[in-house]
Amino acid sequence: MPVYLYGNANGTYQPPNIDVFALAKAQNNKPVLFKDTEAGKNMPAVKVNISAEGLRALHGTKLPGSMDVNAMNEQRKYESEHIPIESFYSRLSREYSNGVESVRAVETDHKVTWADKENALLNGFRTIADEIAAGYADGTRIRYALDNDSEDGYRKLSKDEELDILQQEFEEFTESRFGKKQ
């Protein structure tokens, strides 16, 4: 039974750092005003004065197609906290593969033994468990699970619940790789 976890990305996401103004300045393009174009040559300049009451009324109403900045920020915050993250099963698989490959890289003549595989798997499990414990200890780890009974469809997980899920997926992983069927 897969458990879908949602939460922060632990700093793995880095937003793009693009300075559009510096790029425009480097191109040295002069802005073209409408009055300088063919369509704007014969048009007189239009000046609009809006009173303070008119500005308050304009900003206080929701025009068709307008977006509320505060609502957008709340939505982005909610989405960033509920990002689907990698399952423990696939993370264990990756940690296990990296551990086995590191053994092969260190000793080229050495054949990978069951003890090496066991150490790689246990080290991967220990790494993930330590990451969970440290995240909850310093308060930076927030994880949610799907819950149909809650108001927004998610519920916050505790450290023990997340460690139980890790243990369950660890057992499923070891059974699928090294169980009686294999």
Summary of the structure (lengths in Angstrom):
residues: 182
radius of gyration: 27.8
end to end distance: 19.7
largest distance: 85.0
contacts: 371
relative contact order: 0.14
helix: 53%
strand: 7%
